[in-house]
Amino acid sequence: MAQPPAPASPRDLIPPEVRARLKDIPLLARQAAGVHGFGLHRSHNRGAGLEFAQYRAYEPGDELRQVDWKLYARSDRFFVRESERDSPLDLWLLVDASASMTQQDRARPHWSRMDAAKALAACLVELALRQGDRFGLAMIGGGELRVVGIGAGPRQRDRCMLALQELQAAGTWPDEAKLRPLWEHAGARTLVVSLGDSFDDAAVILAERLAAARREVLSVQILTVEERDFPFRGGHRFRDPESGEELLGDGDGIRDGFIARFAAARAALAKRLAASGIRHVEYVLDEPLDLPLRRLFLGKPA
């Protein structure tokens, strides 16, 4: 499977070919009644709807059918028609920035879990921006909670992008007391998307509590190729990035046992989150960046 290329510029966290594919992914919340699928609530936001709202300049990835060709004939410039649409949500992005997110694959040393989490968060910000929805960012790591308060529009997008670009993974998950301000920011009936490796039980507990408090929570677990395939041969030194603990082992001798235990742990996590009504998908670092978003919002098989 083709690997997603790292962003070419620090000013743009979304690879161009991924940005082009985002245009057909709707950022939707599930229906509050608890039925399967996703539903919309009425709101005067701009997007692809029925009633004309405004023009804006054409951007790469926009559908040609949205271009106003009559206006192009008069102005010799491309403009896209935006319409009022149904949209339900305030979006909160929870980004795990603990030390374990620095992990990457030896075959691709410039694409870590943290890089993937930043890029996925940027994609979700872009989806919310295109729909006219509000969005905020919570970054959790180094024993601290850092927040970009909720807002809308290009300036809010820029604030979130700057925070993501500057974010460095370090330390451990903070204690519960330091996470309390998050409850003031992410109010009831908001859509919360958690991006991380889901290895820290405190992160899972936070997702469960948010779901129990009427936040709709979606989870993306970011995994490395080496965790999925365990390609190690012969003697190898394994190191925990958070604790620093090291383990010497024979890759060939422990491969089958590791793969079986890791698969069981992932299945148990998915079952645990599903019990709280949390939709959970996995993303492996060699997969297309937009794949977990398609699994969440378009119902593609996980």
LOLUMDREN-750482 format. One line per field, with one value per residue (C-alpha): residue number from 1; x, y, z; residue in three letters. Coordinates in steps of 0.02 Angstrom, whole numbers, plus 50000, padded with zeros to 5 digits. Layout:
N
num [NUM_...]
x [X_...]
y [Y_...]
z [Z_...]
residuo [Ala_...]
***
This chain:
302
num [1_2_3_4_5_6_7_8_9_10_11_12_13_14_15_16_17_18_19_20_21_22_23_24_25_26_27_28_29_30_31_32_33_34_35_36_37_38_39_40_41_42_43_44_45_46_47_48_49_50_51_52_53_54_55_56_57_58_59_60_61_62_63_64_65_66_67_68_69_70_71_72_73_74_75_76_77_78_79_80_81_82_83_84_85_86_87_88_89_90_91_92_93_94_95_96_97_98_99_100_101_102_103_104_105_106_107_108_109_110_111_112_113_114_115_116_117_118_119_120_121_122_123_124_125_126_127_128_129_130_131_132_133_134_135_136_137_138_139_140_141_142_143_144_145_146_147_148_149_150_151_152_153_154_155_156_157_158_159_160_161_162_163_164_165_166_167_168_169_170_171_172_173_174_175_176_177_178_179_180_181_182_183_184_185_186_187_188_189_190_191_192_193_194_195_196_197_198_199_200_201_202_203_204_205_206_207_208_209_210_211_212_213_214_215_216_217_218_219_220_221_222_223_224_225_226_227_228_229_230_231_232_233_234_235_236_237_238_239_240_241_242_243_244_245_246_247_248_249_250_251_252_253_254_255_256_257_258_259_260_261_262_263_264_265_266_267_268_269_270_271_272_273_274_275_276_277_278_279_280_281_282_283_284_285_286_287_288_289_290_291_292_293_294_295_296_297_298_299_300_301_302]
x [50000_50069_50138_50070_50208_50259_50204_50326_50318_50305_50171_50056_50024_49912_49997_49923_49856_49768_49694_49617_49534_49456_49324_49207_49218_49077_49110_48951_48891_48784_48599_48563_48427_48558_48517_48658_48732_48753_48626_48623_48539_48485_48610_48654_48830_48907_48947_48872_48685_48534_48519_48654_48757_48915_49057_49235_49395_49423_49542_49626_49512_49348_49225_49210_49020_49029_49122_49013_49057_48954_49051_49212_49162_49139_49290_49414_49435_49370_49243_49147_48967_48938_48766_48683_48685_48634_48773_48764_48925_49061_49217_49352_49514_49607_49788_49896_50067_50147_50320_50253_50191_50372_50379_50410_50460_50642_50595_50519_50608_50524_50344_50302_50139_50150_50168_50015_49913_49957_49911_49747_49702_49742_49629_49486_49512_49503_49340_49263_49323_49246_49080_49080_49082_49173_49326_49449_49609_49666_49846_49885_50062_50215_50103_50003_49845_49862_49707_49664_49488_49345_49314_49278_49350_49522_49601_49548_49619_49784_49790_49763_49891_50022_49992_50006_50165_50246_50184_50316_50280_50357_50327_50174_49987_49938_49838_49650_49657_49751_49622_49474_49476_49437_49261_49231_49287_49205_49024_48884_48835_49000_49093_49260_49391_49533_49698_49833_49904_49774_49907_49883_49732_49702_49670_49541_49458_49446_49360_49238_49195_49169_49051_48957_48935_48845_48994_49001_49174_49267_49436_49581_49718_49883_49996_50165_50198_50319_50184_50068_50194_50335_50472_50617_50745_50873_50925_50843_50834_50657_50637_50484_50491_50398_50478_50646_50639_50729_50703_50821_50737_50748_50631_50602_50566_50438_50353_50202_50167_50180_50066_49935_49940_49940_49791_49698_49737_49674_49514_49485_49508_49386_49258_49282_49258_49109_49026_49031_48961_49131_49167_49347_49460_49643_49770_49938_50079_50092_49908_49835_49809_49626_49581_49532_49424_49334_49308_49233_49125_49088_49070_49213_49263_49388]
y [50000_50171_50271_50446_50572_50692_50872_50965_51127_51163_51290_51153_50998_50920_50839_50911_50745_50715_50890_50854_50696_50784_50867_50717_50684_50764_50808_50745_50694_50543_50567_50606_50475_50339_50262_50203_50323_50510_50650_50838_50976_51140_51283_51432_51378_51386_51235_51131_51156_51226_51411_51527_51614_51688_51673_51631_51606_51434_51319_51159_51013_51108_51022_51098_51092_51224_51348_51491_51490_51644_51743_51672_51734_51910_51917_51790_51722_51562_51580_51446_51464_51425_51388_51380_51202_51094_51072_51013_51033_51109_51005_50974_50887_50796_50765_50649_50732_50613_50539_50377_50480_50507_50326_50297_50157_50128_50119_50293_50395_50561_50505_50475_50450_50635_50686_50582_50653_50831_50796_50711_50857_50977_50878_50887_51074_51093_50995_51101_51262_51213_51177_51336_51241_51292_51197_51195_51103_51018_50954_50834_50787_50834_50826_50975_51023_51158_51227_51332_51390_51357_51472_51474_51542_51558_51647_51509_51384_51477_51477_51290_51258_51361_51268_51101_51150_51199_51047_50925_50756_50733_50668_50576_50598_50729_50689_50712_50880_50961_50899_50980_51140_51030_51004_51192_51203_51047_51069_50942_50882_50928_50812_50758_50668_50588_50562_50458_50285_50244_50155_50261_50203_50382_50431_50294_50343_50524_50469_50361_50503_50626_50503_50474_50663_50676_50720_50620_50543_50468_50384_50361_50246_50281_50129_50098_49969_49882_49859_49784_49672_49650_49634_49616_49479_49412_49502_49672_49805_49868_50034_50115_50300_50359_50257_50228_50044_49927_49744_49631_49496_49384_49451_49282_49199_49323_49378_49263_49292_49480_49488_49382_49482_49648_49598_49543_49707_49808_49705_49730_49918_49927_49828_49937_50098_50028_49992_50180_50220_50277_50242_50182_50155_50119_50208_50128_50241_50161_50192_50341_50485_50509_50325_50339_50490_50391_50250_50369_50481_50378_50209_50126_49958_49975]
z [50000_49955_50099_50130_50093_50230_50203_50091_50189_50375_50329_50263_50366_50233_50082_49920_49856_50023_50022_49852_49919_50069_49961_49965_50154_50254_50436_50516_50688_50724_50752_50933_50939_50938_50771_50661_50535_50539_50541_50520_50620_50543_50548_50439_50392_50221_50118_49979_50005_49916_49957_49889_50024_49947_49823_49869_49769_49694_49792_49731_49771_49745_49631_49458_49469_49607_49494_49432_49247_49206_49335_49263_49089_49159_49274_49201_49378_49458_49598_49692_49747_49930_49997_50165_50229_50374_50500_50679_50767_50867_50840_50970_50925_51064_51013_51117_51132_51256_51223_51147_51000_50943_50887_50702_50585_50541_50357_50367_50499_50457_50485_50667_50760_50807_50625_50581_50725_50671_50491_50537_50651_50509_50392_50517_50539_50351_50343_50481_50397_50230_50315_50417_50581_50740_50798_50943_50985_51146_51152_51295_51341_51443_51595_51531_51437_51304_51221_51069_51111_50993_50846_50660_50499_50421_50569_50686_50562_50563_50754_50758_50621_50710_50873_50783_50693_50859_50954_51015_51093_51265_51439_51501_51508_51639_51794_51797_51887_51743_51619_51707_51600_51450_51517_51514_51333_51258_51307_51296_51122_51043_50926_51000_50895_50992_50899_50983_51012_51147_51250_51406_51506_51563_51382_51363_51527_51469_51308_51406_51526_51385_51299_51462_51478_51310_51203_51044_51042_50895_50917_50795_50859_50771_50753_50674_50538_50654_50785_50656_50566_50695_50561_50683_50655_50777_50934_50959_51094_51124_51216_51295_51241_51398_51536_51452_51500_51383_51341_51245_51143_50992_50857_50775_50940_51006_50843_50846_51029_51012_50860_50947_51109_51019_50911_51068_51155_51006_50997_51183_51165_51020_51120_51273_51176_51081_51249_51282_51109_51043_50860_50851_50699_50675_50566_50524_50466_50294_50253_50157_50278_50234_50261_50446_50407_50272_50396_50522_50413_50258_50343_50247_50321_50462]
residuo [Met_Ala_Gln_Pro_Pro_Ala_Pro_Ala_Ser_Pro_Arg_Asp_Leu_Ile_Pro_Pro_Glu_Val_Arg_Ala_Arg_Leu_Lys_Asp_Ile_Pro_Leu_Leu_Ala_Arg_Gln_Ala_Ala_Gly_Val_His_Gly_Phe_Gly_Leu_His_Arg_Ser_His_Asn_Arg_Gly_Ala_Gly_Leu_Glu_Phe_Ala_Gln_Tyr_Arg_Ala_Tyr_Glu_Pro_Gly_Asp_Glu_Leu_Arg_Gln_Val_Asp_Trp_Lys_Leu_Tyr_Ala_Arg_Ser_Asp_Arg_Phe_Phe_Val_Arg_Glu_Ser_Glu_Arg_Asp_Ser_Pro_Leu_Asp_Leu_Trp_Leu_Leu_Val_Asp_Ala_Ser_Ala_Ser_Met_Thr_Gln_Gln_Asp_Arg_Ala_Arg_Pro_His_Trp_Ser_Arg_Met_Asp_Ala_Ala_Lys_Ala_Leu_Ala_Ala_Cys_Leu_Val_Glu_Leu_Ala_Leu_Arg_Gln_Gly_Asp_Arg_Phe_Gly_Leu_Ala_Met_Ile_Gly_Gly_Gly_Glu_Leu_Arg_Val_Val_Gly_Ile_Gly_Ala_Gly_Pro_Arg_Gln_Arg_Asp_Arg_Cys_Met_Leu_Ala_Leu_Gln_Glu_Leu_Gln_Ala_Ala_Gly_Thr_Trp_Pro_Asp_Glu_Ala_Lys_Leu_Arg_Pro_Leu_Trp_Glu_His_Ala_Gly_Ala_Arg_Thr_Leu_Val_Val_Ser_Leu_Gly_Asp_Ser_Phe_Asp_Asp_Ala_Ala_Val_Ile_Leu_Ala_Glu_Arg_Leu_Ala_Ala_Ala_Arg_Arg_Glu_Val_Leu_Ser_Val_Gln_Ile_Leu_Thr_Val_Glu_Glu_Arg_Asp_Phe_Pro_Phe_Arg_Gly_Gly_His_Arg_Phe_Arg_Asp_Pro_Glu_Ser_Gly_Glu_Glu_Leu_Leu_Gly_Asp_Gly_Asp_Gly_Ile_Arg_Asp_Gly_Phe_Ile_Ala_Arg_Phe_Ala_Ala_Ala_Arg_Ala_Ala_Leu_Ala_Lys_Arg_Leu_Ala_Ala_Ser_Gly_Ile_Arg_His_Val_Glu_Tyr_Val_Leu_Asp_Glu_Pro_Leu_Asp_Leu_Pro_Leu_Arg_Arg_Leu_Phe_Leu_Gly_Lys_Pro_Ala]
***
